[in-house]
């Protein structure tokens, strides 16, 4: 019985790009007033979206680690790690802001 060849992994998943866009929005929210107002009003929704995205990217990365091309493993590991650490930082910043 012939087994199908494993599918080639994309260099970066669309979820990772969404996570990067959410992180970029967080870091640049003070440069554009409507984005800052939206973040301040919908902080919980923003954090939930970023949390789900970070979790999905992390799980996808762990499950498909063997399919990642060896030359891209270091870059993808760094990208996923920075995305997850950024989310944890945002969560901590939101918690400390809520304590005031």
N, CA, C and O atoms as a GROMACS GRO file, in nm:
protein
  400
    1UNK      N    1   0.084  -0.117   0.000
    1UNK     CA    2   0.000   0.000   0.000
    1UNK      C    3   0.090   0.124   0.000
    1UNK      O    4   0.178   0.137   0.084
    2UNK      N    5   0.066   0.213  -0.092
    2UNK     CA    6   0.146   0.334  -0.102
    2UNK      C    7   0.093   0.441  -0.007
    2UNK      O    8  -0.026   0.472  -0.006
    3UNK      N    9   0.183   0.494   0.070
    3UNK     CA   10   0.146   0.602   0.161
    3UNK      C   11   0.171   0.735   0.091
    3UNK      O   12   0.272   0.750   0.022
    4UNK      N   13   0.081   0.831   0.106
    4UNK     CA   14   0.104   0.960   0.041
    4UNK      C   15   0.223   1.032   0.107
    4UNK      O   16   0.248   1.018   0.227
    5UNK      N   17   0.292   1.108   0.028
    5UNK     CA   18   0.406   1.184   0.079
    5UNK      C   19   0.354   1.293   0.171
    5UNK      O   20   0.249   1.352   0.145
    6UNK      N   21   0.428   1.322   0.279
    6UNK     CA   22   0.382   1.428   0.368
    6UNK      C   23   0.381   1.562   0.296
    6UNK      O   24   0.468   1.592   0.213
    7UNK      N   25   0.282   1.641   0.329
    7UNK     CA   26   0.268   1.772   0.265
    7UNK      C   27   0.382   1.864   0.309
    7UNK      O   28   0.426   1.860   0.424
    8UNK      N   29   0.427   1.945   0.218
    8UNK     CA   30   0.531   2.042   0.250
    8UNK      C   31   0.471   2.150   0.340
    8UNK      O   32   0.360   2.198   0.316
    9UNK      N   33   0.545   2.186   0.440
    9UNK     CA   34   0.501   2.291   0.532
    9UNK      C   35   0.529   2.426   0.469
    9UNK      O   36   0.632   2.447   0.406
   10UNK      N   37   0.435   2.519   0.488
   10UNK     CA   38   0.458   2.656   0.442
   10UNK      C   39   0.565   2.717   0.530
   10UNK      O   40   0.579   2.679   0.646
   11UNK      N   41   0.643   2.812   0.476
   11UNK     CA   42   0.747   2.873   0.559
   11UNK      C   43   0.690   2.936   0.686
   11UNK      O   44   0.745   2.917   0.795
   12UNK      N   45   0.582   3.011   0.673
   12UNK     CA   46   0.517   3.072   0.789
   12UNK      C   47   0.368   3.061   0.770
   12UNK      O   48   0.317   3.086   0.660
   13UNK      N   49   0.297   3.025   0.873
   13UNK     CA   50   0.153   3.005   0.860
   13UNK      C   51   0.080   3.139   0.863
   13UNK      O   52   0.134   3.238   0.913
   14UNK      N   53  -0.041   3.143   0.809
   14UNK     CA   54  -0.120   3.266   0.814
   14UNK      C   55  -0.150   3.308   0.958
   14UNK      O   56  -0.161   3.427   0.986
   15UNK      N   57  -0.162   3.212   1.048
   15UNK     CA   58  -0.186   3.246   1.189
   15UNK      C   59  -0.068   3.323   1.248
   15UNK      O   60  -0.088   3.415   1.328
   16UNK      N   61   0.052   3.286   1.210
   16UNK     CA   62   0.170   3.357   1.259
   16UNK      C   63   0.168   3.500   1.208
   16UNK      O   64   0.204   3.593   1.281
   17UNK      N   65   0.128   3.520   1.084
   17UNK     CA   66   0.121   3.655   1.030
   17UNK      C   67   0.012   3.737   1.100
   17UNK      O   68   0.031   3.857   1.124
   18UNK      N   69  -0.101   3.674   1.133
   18UNK     CA   70  -0.206   3.744   1.209
   18UNK      C   71  -0.153   3.783   1.346
   18UNK      O   72  -0.178   3.894   1.394
   19UNK      N   73  -0.082   3.691   1.410
   19UNK     CA   74  -0.023   3.722   1.540
   19UNK      C   75   0.075   3.836   1.533
   19UNK      O   76   0.078   3.921   1.622
   20UNK      N   77   0.156   3.840   1.428
   20UNK     CA   78   0.251   3.950   1.412
   20UNK      C   79   0.176   4.081   1.390
   20UNK      O   80   0.218   4.184   1.442
   21UNK      N   81   0.066   4.078   1.315
   21UNK     CA   82  -0.012   4.200   1.296
   21UNK      C   83  -0.073   4.248   1.428
   21UNK      O   84  -0.074   4.368   1.455
   22UNK      N   85  -0.122   4.156   1.511
   22UNK     CA   86  -0.176   4.195   1.641
   22UNK      C   87  -0.068   4.254   1.730
   22UNK      O   88  -0.091   4.353   1.799
   23UNK      N   89   0.050   4.194   1.728
   23UNK     CA   90   0.161   4.247   1.808
   23UNK      C   91   0.204   4.384   1.757
   23UNK      O   92   0.232   4.474   1.836
   24UNK      N   93   0.210   4.399   1.626
   24UNK     CA   94   0.247   4.528   1.568
   24UNK      C   95   0.146   4.635   1.607
   24UNK      O   96   0.182   4.749   1.635
   25UNK      N   97   0.019   4.598   1.607
   25UNK     CA   98  -0.085   4.692   1.651
   25UNK      C   99  -0.067   4.732   1.795
   25UNK      O  100  -0.090   4.848   1.831
   26UNK      N  101  -0.027   4.638   1.879
   26UNK     CA  102  -0.005   4.670   2.020
   26UNK      C  103   0.111   4.768   2.036
   26UNK      O  104   0.101   4.865   2.110
   27UNK      N  105   0.221   4.741   1.968
   27UNK     CA  106   0.341   4.824   1.985
   27UNK      C  107   0.328   4.960   1.920
   27UNK      O  108   0.394   5.055   1.962
   28UNK      N  109   0.245   4.972   1.816
   28UNK     CA  110   0.234   5.099   1.744
   28UNK      C  111   0.103   5.171   1.772
   28UNK      O  112   0.069   5.266   1.701
   29UNK      N  113   0.029   5.129   1.871
   29UNK     CA  114  -0.103   5.189   1.895
   29UNK      C  115  -0.095   5.335   1.934
   29UNK      O  116  -0.193   5.408   1.916
   30UNK      N  117   0.017   5.381   1.986
   30UNK     CA  118   0.029   5.520   2.026
   30UNK      C  119   0.061   5.612   1.909
   30UNK      O  120   0.059   5.734   1.923
   31UNK      N  121   0.090   5.554   1.793
   31UNK     CA  122   0.122   5.635   1.676
   31UNK      C  123  -0.002   5.677   1.599
   31UNK      O  124   0.002   5.772   1.520
   32UNK      N  125  -0.112   5.607   1.622
   32UNK     CA  126  -0.235   5.637   1.548
   32UNK      C  127  -0.350   5.637   1.648
   32UNK      O  128  -0.380   5.534   1.707
   33UNK      N  129  -0.415   5.751   1.667
   33UNK     CA  130  -0.514   5.770   1.772
   33UNK      C  131  -0.633   5.672   1.763
   33UNK      O  132  -0.672   5.618   1.866
   34UNK      N  133  -0.692   5.647   1.644
   34UNK     CA  134  -0.804   5.551   1.641
   34UNK      C  135  -0.764   5.411   1.688
   34UNK      O  136  -0.844   5.342   1.752
   35UNK      N  137  -0.642   5.370   1.658
   35UNK     CA  138  -0.596   5.238   1.704
   35UNK      C  139  -0.578   5.238   1.856
   35UNK      O  140  -0.610   5.139   1.921
   36UNK      N  141  -0.527   5.347   1.912
   36UNK     CA  142  -0.511   5.356   2.057
   36UNK      C  143  -0.645   5.353   2.127
   36UNK      O  144  -0.660   5.287   2.230
   37UNK      N  145  -0.744   5.424   2.073
   37UNK     CA  146  -0.878   5.424   2.133
   37UNK      C  147  -0.941   5.286   2.124
   37UNK      O  148  -1.005   5.240   2.219
   38UNK      N  149  -0.925   5.220   2.010
   38UNK     CA  150  -0.981   5.085   1.994
   38UNK      C  151  -0.915   4.989   2.090
   38UNK      O  152  -0.982   4.905   2.149
   39UNK      N  153  -0.783   4.999   2.108
   39UNK     CA  154  -0.715   4.909   2.201
   39UNK      C  155  -0.761   4.934   2.343
   39UNK      O  156  -0.785   4.839   2.418
   40UNK      N  157  -0.772   5.061   2.382
   40UNK     CA  158  -0.814   5.092   2.519
   40UNK      C  159  -0.957   5.045   2.545
   40UNK      O  160  -0.989   5.001   2.655
   41UNK      N  161  -1.042   5.054   2.445
   41UNK     CA  162  -1.182   5.015   2.463
   41UNK      C  163  -1.198   4.863   2.461
   41UNK      O  164  -1.281   4.809   2.534
   42UNK      N  165  -1.122   4.795   2.378
   42UNK     CA  166  -1.139   4.651   2.358
   42UNK      C  167  -1.015   4.572   2.397
   42UNK      O  168  -0.973   4.481   2.325
   43UNK      N  169  -0.956   4.606   2.509
   43UNK     CA  170  -0.833   4.539   2.552
   43UNK      C  171  -0.855   4.389   2.572
   43UNK      O  172  -0.772   4.307   2.532
   44UNK      N  173  -0.967   4.352   2.634
   44UNK     CA  174  -0.993   4.210   2.660
   44UNK      C  175  -1.008   4.132   2.530
   44UNK      O  176  -0.956   4.021   2.518
   45UNK      N  177  -1.079   4.190   2.434
   45UNK     CA  178  -1.098   4.122   2.306
   45UNK      C  179  -0.964   4.109   2.232
   45UNK      O  180  -0.934   4.006   2.172
   46UNK      N  181  -0.884   4.216   2.238
   46UNK     CA  182  -0.753   4.215   2.173
   46UNK      C  183  -0.666   4.105   2.235
   46UNK      O  184  -0.600   4.030   2.163
   47UNK      N  185  -0.665   4.097   2.368
   47UNK     CA  186  -0.584   3.995   2.436
   47UNK      C  187  -0.635   3.854   2.407
   47UNK      O  188  -0.555   3.762   2.391
   48UNK      N  189  -0.766   3.836   2.400
   48UNK     CA  190  -0.820   3.705   2.365
   48UNK      C  191  -0.779   3.664   2.224
   48UNK      O  192  -0.738   3.550   2.201
   49UNK      N  193  -0.791   3.756   2.130
   49UNK     CA  194  -0.751   3.725   1.992
   49UNK      C  195  -0.603   3.692   1.985
   49UNK      O  196  -0.562   3.598   1.917
   50UNK      N  197  -0.522   3.770   2.055
   50UNK     CA  198  -0.378   3.746   2.053
   50UNK      C  199  -0.344   3.615   2.125
   50UNK      O  200  -0.255   3.542   2.082
   51UNK      N  201  -0.415   3.585   2.233
   51UNK     CA  202  -0.392   3.461   2.306
   51UNK      C  203  -0.428   3.338   2.224
   51UNK      O  204  -0.351   3.242   2.219
   52UNK      N  205  -0.545   3.341   2.159
   52UNK     CA  206  -0.584   3.228   2.075
   52UNK      C  207  -0.487   3.210   1.958
   52UNK      O  208  -0.451   3.098   1.923
   53UNK      N  209  -0.446   3.321   1.899
   53UNK     CA  210  -0.352   3.313   1.788
   53UNK      C  211  -0.219   3.256   1.834
   53UNK      O  212  -0.162   3.169   1.767
   54UNK      N  213  -0.168   3.304   1.948
   54UNK     CA  214  -0.040   3.254   1.998
   54UNK      C  215  -0.048   3.105   2.031
   54UNK      O  216   0.044   3.030   1.999
   55UNK      N  217  -0.156   3.064   2.094
   55UNK     CA  218  -0.174   2.923   2.128
   55UNK      C  219  -0.183   2.837   2.003
   55UNK      O  220  -0.122   2.730   1.996
   56UNK      N  221  -0.260   2.883   1.904
   56UNK     CA  222  -0.275   2.804   1.781
   56UNK      C  223  -0.143   2.793   1.707
   56UNK      O  224  -0.109   2.687   1.654
   57UNK      N  225  -0.068   2.903   1.701
   57UNK     CA  226   0.062   2.900   1.633
   57UNK      C  227   0.158   2.806   1.706
   57UNK      O  228   0.231   2.730   1.642
   58UNK      N  229   0.159   2.812   1.838
   58UNK     CA  230   0.248   2.726   1.915
   58UNK      C  231   0.214   2.578   1.895
   58UNK      O  232   0.302   2.496   1.873
   59UNK      N  233   0.085   2.545   1.903
   59UNK     CA  234   0.044   2.405   1.885
   59UNK      C  235   0.074   2.358   1.744
   59UNK      O  236   0.123   2.246   1.725
   60UNK      N  237   0.046   2.442   1.644
   60UNK     CA  238   0.076   2.405   1.506
   60UNK      C  239   0.226   2.382   1.488
   60UNK      O  240   0.268   2.290   1.419
   61UNK      N  241   0.306   2.468   1.550
   61UNK     CA  242   0.451   2.455   1.538
   61UNK      C  243   0.501   2.326   1.602
   61UNK      O  244   0.586   2.258   1.545
   62UNK      N  245   0.449   2.292   1.719
   62UNK     CA  246   0.492   2.170   1.787
   62UNK      C  247   0.450   2.046   1.709
   62UNK      O  248   0.528   1.952   1.694
   63UNK      N  249   0.326   2.045   1.661
   63UNK     CA  250   0.275   1.929   1.589
   63UNK      C  251   0.349   1.908   1.457
   63UNK      O  252   0.376   1.795   1.418
   64UNK      N  253   0.380   2.017   1.387
   64UNK     CA  254   0.442   2.006   1.255
   64UNK      C  255   0.592   2.033   1.256
   64UNK      O  256   0.648   2.067   1.152
   65UNK      N  257   0.657   2.020   1.370
   65UNK     CA  258   0.799   2.054   1.378
   65UNK      C  259   0.884   1.971   1.284
   65UNK      O  260   0.979   2.022   1.225
   66UNK      N  261   0.850   1.843   1.268
   66UNK     CA  262   0.930   1.755   1.181
   66UNK      C  263   0.915   1.792   1.034
   66UNK      O  264   1.001   1.757   0.953
   67UNK      N  265   0.807   1.861   0.997
   67UNK     CA  266   0.785   1.898   0.858
   67UNK      C  267   0.852   2.030   0.821
   67UNK      O  268   0.858   2.065   0.703
   68UNK      N  269   0.901   2.104   0.919
   68UNK     CA  270   0.966   2.232   0.892
   68UNK      C  271   1.102   2.205   0.830
   68UNK      O  272   1.178   2.120   0.877
   69UNK      N  273   1.132   2.278   0.726
   69UNK     CA  274   1.262   2.262   0.662
   69UNK      C  275   1.372   2.296   0.762
   69UNK      O  276   1.360   2.394   0.836
   70UNK      N  277   1.478   2.216   0.764
   70UNK     CA  278   1.585   2.240   0.862
   70UNK      C  279   1.645   2.381   0.855
   70UNK      O  280   1.686   2.436   0.957
   71UNK      N  281   1.652   2.440   0.736
   71UNK     CA  282   1.711   2.573   0.726
   71UNK      C  283   1.620   2.682   0.783
   71UNK      O  284   1.666   2.792   0.811
   72UNK      N  285   1.491   2.652   0.799
   72UNK     CA  286   1.396   2.750   0.853
   72UNK      C  287   1.363   2.727   1.000
   72UNK      O  288   1.291   2.806   1.060
   73UNK      N  289   1.413   2.620   1.058
   73UNK     CA  290   1.375   2.586   1.195
   73UNK      C  291   1.413   2.694   1.295
   73UNK      O  292   1.334   2.728   1.383
   74UNK      N  293   1.533   2.746   1.284
   74UNK     CA  294   1.577   2.849   1.380
   74UNK      C  295   1.491   2.975   1.368
   74UNK      O  296   1.451   3.032   1.469
   75UNK      N  297   1.464   3.018   1.246
   75UNK     CA  298   1.384   3.139   1.226
   75UNK      C  299   1.241   3.118   1.274
   75UNK      O  300   1.183   3.207   1.338
   76UNK      N  301   1.184   3.003   1.245
   76UNK     CA  302   1.046   2.977   1.286
   76UNK      C  303   1.036   2.960   1.437
   76UNK      O  304   0.939   3.004   1.499
   77UNK      N  305   1.136   2.896   1.497
   77UNK     CA  306   1.138   2.883   1.643
   77UNK      C  307   1.146   3.020   1.709
   77UNK      O  308   1.076   3.046   1.807
   78UNK      N  309   1.232   3.107   1.657
   78UNK     CA  310   1.244   3.242   1.712
   78UNK      C  311   1.115   3.321   1.694
   78UNK      O  312   1.073   3.393   1.785
   79UNK      N  313   1.051   3.309   1.579
   79UNK     CA  314   0.927   3.383   1.554
   79UNK      C  315   0.815   3.337   1.648
   79UNK      O  316   0.744   3.420   1.705
   80UNK      N  317   0.800   3.207   1.664
   80UNK     CA  318   0.695   3.156   1.753
   80UNK      C  319   0.727   3.193   1.898
   80UNK      O  320   0.637   3.230   1.974
   81UNK      N  321   0.852   3.183   1.937
   81UNK     CA  322   0.891   3.220   2.074
   81UNK      C  323   0.867   3.366   2.103
   81UNK      O  324   0.816   3.401   2.210
   82UNK      N  325   0.902   3.453   2.010
   82UNK     CA  326   0.879   3.597   2.030
   82UNK      C  327   0.730   3.629   2.033
   82UNK      O  328   0.686   3.716   2.109
   83UNK      N  329   0.652   3.560   1.951
   83UNK     CA  330   0.508   3.583   1.951
   83UNK      C  331   0.447   3.544   2.086
   83UNK      O  332   0.367   3.619   2.141
   84UNK      N  333   0.485   3.429   2.139
   84UNK     CA  334   0.431   3.383   2.267
   84UNK      C  335   0.480   3.471   2.383
   84UNK      O  336   0.403   3.502   2.474
   85UNK      N  337   0.607   3.510   2.380
   85UNK     CA  338   0.659   3.598   2.486
   85UNK      C  339   0.594   3.735   2.479
   85UNK      O  340   0.566   3.796   2.583
   86UNK      N  341   0.570   3.785   2.359
   86UNK     CA  342   0.502   3.913   2.345
   86UNK      C  343   0.362   3.909   2.401
   86UNK      O  344   0.317   4.004   2.466
   87UNK      N  345   0.291   3.797   2.377
   87UNK     CA  346   0.157   3.784   2.433
   87UNK      C  347   0.162   3.783   2.586
   87UNK      O  348   0.081   3.848   2.651
   88UNK      N  349   0.256   3.709   2.642
   88UNK     CA  350   0.267   3.705   2.788
   88UNK      C  351   0.300   3.843   2.845
   88UNK      O  352   0.250   3.880   2.952
   89UNK      N  353   0.383   3.920   2.775
   89UNK     CA  354   0.412   4.056   2.817
   89UNK      C  355   0.287   4.143   2.813
   89UNK      O  356   0.262   4.220   2.906
   90UNK      N  357   0.208   4.132   2.707
   90UNK     CA  358   0.085   4.210   2.697
   90UNK      C  359  -0.013   4.172   2.807
   90UNK      O  360  -0.081   4.258   2.863
   91UNK      N  361  -0.020   4.045   2.838
   91UNK     CA  362  -0.107   3.998   2.944
   91UNK      C  363  -0.064   4.056   3.079
   91UNK      O  364  -0.148   4.100   3.158
   92UNK      N  365   0.066   4.055   3.105
   92UNK     CA  366   0.118   4.113   3.229
   92UNK      C  367   0.092   4.264   3.233
   92UNK      O  368   0.053   4.316   3.337
   93UNK      N  369   0.114   4.332   3.122
   93UNK     CA  370   0.092   4.478   3.119
   93UNK      C  371  -0.056   4.509   3.141
   93UNK      O  372  -0.088   4.604   3.212
   94UNK      N  373  -0.145   4.433   3.083
   94UNK     CA  374  -0.289   4.455   3.103
   94UNK      C  375  -0.328   4.428   3.248
   94UNK      O  376  -0.410   4.500   3.305
   95UNK      N  377  -0.271   4.324   3.307
   95UNK     CA  378  -0.300   4.293   3.447
   95UNK      C  379  -0.252   4.405   3.539
   95UNK      O  380  -0.326   4.447   3.628
   96UNK      N  381  -0.131   4.452   3.517
   96UNK     CA  382  -0.079   4.561   3.601
   96UNK      C  383  -0.156   4.690   3.580
   96UNK      O  384  -0.174   4.768   3.674
   97UNK      N  385  -0.203   4.714   3.458
   97UNK     CA  386  -0.283   4.833   3.430
   97UNK      C  387  -0.418   4.823   3.500
   97UNK      O  388  -0.471   4.924   3.548
   98UNK      N  389  -0.474   4.703   3.506
   98UNK     CA  390  -0.604   4.684   3.570
   98UNK      C  391  -0.594   4.696   3.722
   98UNK      O  392  -0.695   4.722   3.788
   99UNK      N  393  -0.476   4.679   3.778
   99UNK     CA  394  -0.458   4.686   3.922
   99UNK      C  395  -0.456   4.831   3.973
   99UNK      O  396  -0.467   4.853   4.094
  100UNK      N  397  -0.443   4.928   3.885
  100UNK     CA  398  -0.435   5.068   3.928
  100UNK      C  399  -0.568   5.119   3.974
  100UNK      O  400  -0.580   5.235   4.013
   0.00000   0.00000   0.00000
